[in-house]
Amino acid sequence: MNNLRLLTGLLLIVLSSGGVCAYGQSVITLEYIFETAEANSAQLRPSVTAQTEAEREISVARVGRLPEINASLSLSYIGDGFTTKRNFSDYQKAPIPHFGNGLTVNITQPVYTGGAVTSAIELAELKSTAARYAADFQRDNIRFQLTGLYLDIYKCNNLRSVVEKNITAAQKVLQEMRARYEQGTALQNDITRYELLVSNLELQLVKINNTIGILNTNLVTIAGLPENTVIVPDSTILARSLPKDGAAWWQAEAEQNSPSLSLARSGVDISRKAESLVRSERMPKIGLQAAWNVDGPILVEVPPINRNLSYWYVGVGVSYNISSLYKTNKSLAKSRAATQQALEQFDVVRENLSLAVNADHVRYLEAYEELKTQQKSVELAERNYNTTSTRYSADMALITDMLDAANSKLDAEQQLVNARINIIYYYYKLLFTSGKI
């Protein structure tokens, strides 16, 4: 069913995005990648299996409420006996029927176990809940990892466009230089230095393409997408209107939704339940009993009677482990220490979560300020490049000025791309930290 849904979703994306090339290139949204990873990611599978195992453990614990039924059957060969006086004199042989048999059926229904069975069931349920939180935490980790890869691909695609445009502009300038060189108004050294700029830009383009290939492979593999899929990030992601809620709102959301905090809280509950399970060892055990026995021959008579003796009984059994009064003290002290450690660990997780949410929120708002700055920088860099280019064409600027202007423009455009992506990245990081991704 998951594979069918995946193939159907990919087909819809293909049709809605205008088609797919022979290599499986398609526009895929980040939300669809999340859905695909949850269904097909190999990295998520162990956590899901662990959750299933923990759920099965509840059924195992509930078996403790069922009656214990034991049956035993024995067949034996009995040798002849003998009798003597107390001083072992006056030996006399005592013939005994040689075939012996025994059959016992015993049923015990627990009535009161000091809370051991109930605590064991509740402990299994708590472990199942903890396993679910652990699976949620692993799912959030994978989603955030996929988000980083997805945005890195987006960033590299934009950087590639920037570099390609700068290569085109540099080649145009280079053609003008060669024409001026033929007219005797430019030096060969100027052409060489600008050819070096173009060469560096082309090398940078190769590195960007290689990086995109690595990122694409990693994302496709982790998300469980078809092997030859080439992901083109959704271009509308930067146009989304993202909320700018206050830090207090994000702190409240993290307190309520964070899987790491829920997992730590479950650890406290598990330790407390384990402590009550140790206490139950000091309580008596009460159960209803019923049994039926068949034994033969009857050896308690002299001479033995070659018949079966059958009897049954029902009643109430009470047992108490007296040694638990002094043996469980150390176990109980250990359980109390484990509970205290779980409480302290919960406080640490809560404190770290609060610090992380605060830091991510500050970086998120900072990303908006960075975007404004970089937009202004690009505007100034383009103005400077156009001015320098005009002055260079009029022989009023040196080639070094032209190179500096081109490098400044390239750097500003790259930083602008990074600033736009950073807003999306820190928003998703806030979602991840607060458990809402």
N, C-alpha and C positions, 0 to 999 in steps of 0.2 A: 504493500500500500504506500509506503514511504517513497519507494523508487518510482511508482506510478505518479505520485503527486509531484515529485521532483521533475520528471520528464514533461509532465503537463505544464508545470510552471515555466520551465525553460522554453517550451514551445510558445507559450503566450508571450513571453518576453521577446522572443525572436520576432513574432508577428507584430508586436506593438512597437518594436524599435527599428523596424524597417528591414529586418533580415539579419542573417548570420553568414559570415564568410566561411570558406572551406575549412578554416582552422578553429571554428567554434567561437569566434569573437562576438560578444554581445554586451549590451548595456544591462547591468545587473544591479539592483538596489541593495543597499546594506541590509535592509530588513529581510530580503529574500535570502541573503547569505546566512543570516542568523537562523532562519527557519530550516534551511538545508543542512547546516551544521548540526542542529539539534536532532535531525533525523539520521544523519549519515556520518558524523564525525567520529573517527576511530578514537580520538583522544577523550571523547565524552563517554564512550561505551563502558569503560571500567567503572565509572561512578554510577552509571545507571544499573549495572549488574550488581554492584555492592548494595545499592538501594533495594533491589529485588531480593537479595540474600537476607538483608535485615528484616524485610517483611515476612520472609519464610520463617525467620527465627521466632516471630510472634506465635505462629501456629505450633512450633515446637514447644514453646513455653506453656501454651494452653493445654498441651497433652498432660501436664502435671495434675490437672483436675480430674482426669479420667481414672477409673479404678485400675489397680494392679492385679493382673490375673496370672498366676503361676501354676504350671502343671508339671509333674515329674512322674516318670515311669521307670521302674527298675526291674530287671530280671537277673537272678543270681543262682549260683550253685552253692549249696550249703553242705559242708562236710559234716561227718559224724562227730558228736561231742563225746566227752567222757566226764566222769565224776570221780572225786577223790576225797579223802578226809582232809581236814585242815592242814595236816602235816604232809599232804600229798602222797599218802599211802592208800592202800585198798583201791587200786585203779579199777574202774568199771566202765565199759563202753556204753555210750548212750546214743542209740540210733536216732537220726533226725531226718525228716523228709528233705531230700536234696534240692528240690526245685523251690526257689524263693521268688516272690514277686511283690512289688509295691506300687501303688498308684496314689498320688496326692494331687488335689486341686485346691488352690487357695486363692481367695478373692479379698482384696483390701481396698476399700473406698475411703480416700482421705476426706476427713470432715473438718479438721482444724490443724493447720501446719504452722501456726504462729505468724502467718502472713508471708511464709516463704514462697508459696505458689503464686499468690497475688502479686507480690513484689517482683518475682521473676518475670511475670507477664508484663507488668508495667515497665520494668527495665528494658525488656525487648522492644516495647512500643517506643520508649524514649530513644533507644538506639536506632530504630527505624526512622524516627523523626530527624535524628542527627545525620543519618545517611542521606536523607532527602535534602537537608541543608547543605551537606558536603557536595552533593550532585549539583545543587543550584549554584554554589560557589564556583565549582569547576566550569559550569556552563557560562557563568558571567566572565570568568577568566578567558575562556575561549572566545566569547563574543568580543571582549575588549582587545584580545590579540588580533582577531579578524578585523576589527575596526582600525587598528594601527596599520595593518597591512593594506587595507582598502584605501585609507587616506594617504599612505605613502605612495601607492600607485597613482592616485589622483595628483599628488604633489609632483611626482616624477613626470607624469604626462604633461602637466602644465609647464614644468621646467624644460621639458623637451621642446614644447612649442616656443618658449622664450628663446632658447638657444638656436632653434631653427630660424626664427625671425632675425636674430642677430647675425647668424651666418649669412643669410640673404642680404642683409644691410651691409655687412662687411665686404662681401663679394662685390656689391655694387660700388662701394667706395674704392675697392681694389681696381676695378675696371677703370674708374675715373683716374686713379693714380697712374695706371699704365698709359692711358691716353695722354696725360700730362707729361709723363716721362718721354714719350715719343716726340712731344712738342718741346722738350727740353726745359720744362718748368717744374719737374719733380726729380728727386734722386732715387737711384736704385735701392739705396739703403732704406728709404721710406717704404718702398714696395715690399722689401724683404721683411721688415718689421710687421707690416700689416698681414703679410702671408703667414707669419708666425701666429698672429692673433687668430686668423681663420683656422689654422691647423689645431690650435689649442681648443677652439670651439668645437671642431669636429671630433677631437678626442673626448671632450666632455660629453658630446652627444652619444658616442659609443658607450661610454660608461653609464650614462643614464638608461640607454636601451638595455644594457646588461642587468642593471639594477631592477628595472621593470620586469624583466624575465624571471629573475630570482623571486621577487615579491609575488608575482603572479603564480609561480609554481607553489610557493609556500601557502598562499591563500587557498588555491584550488584544492591542494592536498588536505589541509586542515578542515576545510568546509565540506569535503566529500563531494565536490563537483566533478563532472566528467573531466578526464585527464587533459584533453586538448582545449579546454575552455580558456579563452583569452578575455579577461575581464576589462571592460571599459566602465569606469565609475560613472554613476548617475550625475550628470552635469548640473542638475537642479539642487543638489545637496547644499551648495553654498548660498542658494537663494532662500533657504528656509528661515522663517522667523523663529529664532530660538529665544526661550524665556530668560529673563534676567532676575529670577527670584532671589530674595535675600539669603544670607548665610543661615539664618535661623530656620528658614523653610527647609533648606537642604539638610541641616542637622536633624530636624524632626523626621524627614523622610529616611535618612540613614538609620536612625534609631529604630524605625519601624520595619524597614525592608532589607537591611544589610544581612546577607547570608553568613558572613563571618561573625557578626554579633549574635545572630540566632544560633550558630553552631557553638559559640562559647557559652551561651545561655543553656543550651542543651547539655553541655558538659557538666554544668553545675547540677542540673536535674538528675543526670545519670549518676553522679557521685553521691548525691543524697539518697537516691533509691538503692544504690549499692550498700550504703551505710545501713539502711533499714533492713536489707537482706541479711547482713551480718547479725543484726540484732535478733532476727527471727530464729537464729540457731539456739538462742537461750530459752525459747518457748517450747512447751511440750507438744507432742504430735498425737493427734487423736484420729482414729479411723474405724470404720465398720469392717468387721471381718467375717468371712464365711469359708468353711473348708470341708472337704470330704476326703477320707483316707481309706485305702484298702491295702491290708498287709497280710501276707501269708508265707509260710505257716505261722502258727501262734507259738512262739518260742518261749514265752514267759511261763508256760506250764511244763511240768515234768511228769510224764514224758510229753514232748511237744505234740500239739494238735495239728494235724494236717488239714487245716481249713483256713479260709480267709476271714480276717477280722475287719469289718467295715464299720466306720463311725463318721459322724459329721457334727459340726457345731457352727453356731453363729454367735457373735458378740461384739463388744467394743474393745479395741486395743488402745492403750495409752503408753507412750514411750517418752522418756526424757533423758537427754544426754547430760548427765551430771557434770561430766568433764568440761562441758561448754561454759560452766560458770567461771572457770579460770583459764580456759584455752582461747576464748573469743576476745579477751581483753585487748590483746595486742592487735588482733585483726580489726577490732572496732576502732582502736586508736589510729591505725593506718588509714582506715576509711575516712575518719574525721579529718586527718591531715590532707587526704586527697580532695575532700570537699572544700577545705580551706584554700588549697592550691587552685582549684577550679574557680572559686570566687575571685581570687586575686587575678587569675588569668583573664576572667571576664572583665574586670576593671581595666586591665591593660589593653585589651582589645577595644573596649569602648573609648578609652582615652586616645589610642592611636587612630581610631576611626574618626573621632572628632577633629583631631589635628589634620588628618588627610582631607576631610571634607572642607575644612577651612582653607587649606593650602590650594586645593583644586578650585575652589570658588574664587580666590584671589587671582589665580592664574587665568581663570575664565574671563573675568572682567578686564584683566590686564591685556588679554588677547584683542579685545575690541579697541583699546587705546593703541596697541601696536599697529593694528590695521590702519587707523587714521594716520598715524605717523608714516607708515610705509606708503600709503597713497600719496601723501604730500611729497615724499622722497622721490617717488617715480615721476611725479609731475615736474619736480625740479630737475631731475636727471635727464628727462626728455628735453626739457627746455635748454639745458646746458649742452646736450648733444647736438641739437639742431643749431644752436648758436655757434658752437665750435665747428660744426660741419660747414656752415655758411662762411665762417671766417677762414677756414682752411681752403675752401674753394676760391676765395679771394686772396690767397697767399698772405693772410693776416694771422695765421696760427701755424704752429709746428705740428709735426706728426705725433710727437709725444702728447700734445694736448688732445689730439684726436683719439689716441689710444686710451688716455685717461678717461675721456668722456664716454667712450664706448664701454669700457670696463665698469664705470660707475653706473651707467644705464643698465647694463646686464645684471649687476649686483642688486640694484634697486628693484628690478622686475622680479628677480628670484626671491628677494625678501618679501615682496608683496604677495607672491604665491604662498609662501610659508605662513604669512600672517593670516591669510584667509583660511588655510587649512587648520591652523592652530585653534581658531575659534571652534570649529567642529570637533577637533580632537579633545580640547579641554571640556567641552560640553559632554561628550561621551565618557570622558574620564570621571566627571561628576556623577553621571548616571551609574557608572561601574562602581564607584566608591560607595554610593548611597544604596546600591542594590536595586536599581531601577532600569538597568540596561536590558 
